[in-house]
Amino acid sequence: MTTPQVVVHRDKDLMAQAAAARLITKIVDAQAARGSASVVLTGGRNGNGLLAALAAAPARDAVDWSRLDLWWGDERYLAADDPERNHTQARAALLDAVPVDPARVHVMPASDGPYGADVDAAAVSYADELAAAAGPEDHGPVPRFDVLMLGVGPDTHVASLFPGHPAVRETGRTVVGVHGAPKPPPTRISLTLPAIRAAREVWLLAAGQDKAGAVAIALGGAGELQAPASGAYGRTRTLWLLDRAAAAQLPPQLYPPASA
């Protein structure tokens, strides 16, 4: 388990721009070192804000988009073009504006796809896709993602892992179908904590006063069943990217004053 690092920015727009710049650097460095890069995207207002900032960044052209694999941490189990799906929102924010290789954009199945209403079968298919992409050097059933991004919910949920929900307890599978989620829609697909922890770096994004309590709970030592965000960490780095409002309930010693 890596010790969380906390970076606090003035506001959500600056946080999104700084995170986008940080992500560009990580992707370029990974491509230089290994030939390609692998990133797990997140939805929500902060995840989409980061993607929009990335689309607007002049440095985005430093990325070789044809050598980038994109995955998702979770998805709403809705029809493929539903505006509430993370993939649909990511396309609008970034993917339609950059020359990604469609074969390397690994979209979670939709409810109008081959698995119909069977979200559990859809989850198995995504787990199989992850396993097929994992190499011997990954030492496990998922690729060792370069960066895995997660939004933090006001209740401390990450991906579609909600406090006290059975999916948080999952240790054997890498992807699960989520039933009865407390946030609509109730049916979802999500990576599990073991899959999340396979990433080299995990970045948790939170902005806004409504996230302050969740951030304080997750960074205050709560267990992952109570606060799933506390169980999300990377192999080499765990980075919390916050704005001042989301960091308002943190003790100052958790982050350097200069980062604010």
N, C-alpha and C positions, 0 to 999 in steps of 0.2 A: 504494500500500500504506500503510495507516494503522499507526502505532506502537501496539502493544498497551498497554492500560492494565490494571493488575492491582489488584483489590480483594479483600482477604482478610478473611473473617469468622471468628468464634470457632469455630463448628461448623456442621454441614450444615443443621441446622434453622434457624438464624439466617440462613444463606446463602439458603435457600429463601424465607424470609419477606422478606428484603431485596430479593431478585431479583423477587419477585412485586410488591412495592410499586413497584420501579423500572419494571416492565413496565406496570403500571396507568398510571403517569404518562406513559410513552411513548405508549401507545395513546390516552389522552385528549388529549394534545398533538397527535398526528397527526390525530385526528378533528376537533379544533378548527381545524387549519390547512388540511386538505384534504378534510374531510367524511367520510373513512373511514380505516381503518388496515389494514395487512397484516402478519401475523406468521407466521413459520415455527416450528412446534413441534418439539421433540425428545422422544424417549422415554428409557428408562433410569431408574435410580433418582433421578438428580438432576433430569431433566426432569419426571418425574412428581411428584417432591417439590415442585417449583416450582408445578405446576398445582394440587396439593392445597392449597398455601399460598395460592394465588390464590383458590381456591374458598372458603377460610375467612376471607379478608380482608374486613372491612366495606367497604373502599373499592372493592371490585369493582363495586359498583352505580354508580360514577362512569363506568364504561365503557358506551357504547352498543353492546351486543352485536349489534344488528341491522346495524351498520355496520362490522363487523370481518370481514376475510377471513382464514381460517386455512389454512395449508399445512403440509406435512411435509417434513423434510429427507431422510428415508429411511423405509423400511417393510420389514418382513419379509414375504416373498411367501408368505403363508399364507391360509387361508380367512377370509372377512370377519369372522366373530365369534370368531376364535381369540384366546384371552386373551393370547397373546404379541405380538399386533400393537400397534404404537404407538397407532393410532387407538382400539382397544378400551380400552387403558389410559387414554388421554386422556379418553374418555367417562366412565369410572368416576371419574377424579380431578377432572374439571371440567365437561366439556361437557354432561353430563346435568343439571347444576345451574344452568346459566345459559341465558338465552334467545337462543342463537345462531340465525342464519338458516341452516337446513340447506343452502340453495343456495350459501352462502358458506363452507362447510366442505369443503375440497378434499381428499378422501381419496384416497390412492394406491390403484390397483387391487389386488384380491385374487386369489388363485389359483383361487378358485371363481367368478370373474367372467367377463366375455365373452372374455377372452384366454386362459383356461385355463392351461396350463403355459408359455405363451409370455411369459416375463417381459420379453423385449426389446420385444415389441409393447406390453405394458402400460406400459413406460417411455416409449415414443414417445407413447402417448396422454396421459400426464401432462405431457410436454413440450409437446404441443399445447394442453393446457388452460392451462399457464403462458403460452404465447405469445398465446393468445386474451385473457388477462387483462392483458397488457402494453399500455400506451398509448404514444402517440408521445413523451410526455415521459420514458418509461423508456429510450428509445434502445437497445433490445435485446430479446431473445426471452423475457425474464422480467420480472415486475413488480419495481420497486425496493422490495423489502420494507422496512418500517420497522424491524423487528427480526427477525433470524434467529438462533435459538438452537441450540446444538450441545452435546451431551455429549461429553466427552473420555474415550476408553477407555484402559485401562492400557497398551495398545500404541501409543497416540497416534492411534488412528483417530477420525474424526469422521464423522457420518452413517454410511454404509456404505462409506466410503473407507478401506481398510486399507493399512498400509505395504507398498510394493512391488507393490500390486495394480494391474492394468491400468486400473481405473476412476480411479485417482489421476492418471494421465497424460492423461486425456480433456480435450481443449480445444475440440472442435467441437460437442459435444452438451451439453444442459443437464440431461438425466436419462438414466441408464443402468440397464440390468439388470445386476445383480452375480451372477456365477456363482462357486461355490467359495469363498465367504467363509470365513475361518478360524474364525469364531465362528458357531455354529448360530443359526438355520437358514442353510444355505449359499447360498440363493437370495433375493435382495433387490432392492429398487429404491432408487436414491439420486440426489439432486442431485449434480452435479459441482462441482468447485471454481469454474469460471467462473460458474455459477449462484449459488453461495454468495456470491461476491464482488460480485454485483449488489446486495446488501442495503445499505441505509444503515448499519445497525449489525449487527455480528455479536457475539453473546455466547457465550462458551465456558464451560461449567459443569463443575467438577470438585470432588469432595469425597471425603475418605477417604485413608488412607495408601497404598492400592494405586494411587492416581493420581499420587502425588508424583513418581515417576520420569518419567512421561509429560509432566507439566507442565514439569519442569525441562528435558527434551529439547526440547520444542516451543518453549519460550521462550528456549532457549539457543543458537538459531541454526541448528538442524538444518533441512535441506531438506525440502520437502513430500513427496518420494518416500519418504524415511525416516520422516518424522513428518507425516502429513497435517494434523494440527491446526495446524502452523505455516503452512500455506497457506490457512487460513481467516481471512479478514479482511474488514472492511466498507469501504464507500466513505468514510464519515465517521468511523466509530469501530469499534474492535475492543476488546472488554471481556472480560477473564478474571475470572470470579467464582469464588472459591475459598474453602475453609475452611482452617484452620491446618494440618490434616494434609496436604492436597493441596499446600500451599505450602511444606512443610517443607524441600524441597531447593533452594528458590530463594534466590539471594543477596538480603539485605535491601534493597539499593539498588533492586530492581525494584518495590518497593511501599512506600508511606509507612507508618511504624510505626502511625500512628493507625488505619489501616484494619483492623488486626488486633484 
